[in-house]
Amino acid sequence: MFKREDRKVARAKRHRRLRKRIAGTPDSPRLAVARSLKHIYAQVIDDQSRTTLAFASSLDPEIRAKAENGGNVEAARLVGKLIGERAQEKGIKRVVFDRGGNLYHGRVAAVAEGARESGLEF
């Protein structure tokens, strides 16, 4: 059985390994997903200029009004839709998905599906 520290170390190793290959450019910025037990966060990042172009989380008022719990798949899908809409407003149509070392399953996958529904291409 894994201890919590072992899981955290394994996630950090996966994240470092992914970040070697994934980088956001002005043409195709990085859609980074971070999650905690209670909330989920997504931001679109241009790594060359080191700027955040768009941000959304389950703490946003429009998501809190629709989802009663910020740490479930429903809220994650809403965060994905919102980040997609905000990115589209800035003229961003194509992104590179950065799952942050988390497995592509559950809430992380729901963010990706929500972003695709709003029109972002991966």
Buried (B, 14 or more C-beta within 10 A) or exposed (E): EEEEEEEEEEBEEBBEEBBEEBBBEEEBBBBBBBBEEEBBBBBBBBBEEEEEBBBBBBBBEEBBEEBEEBBBBBBBBBBBBBBBBBBBEEEBEEBBBBBBBBEEEEBBBBBBBBBBEBEBEE
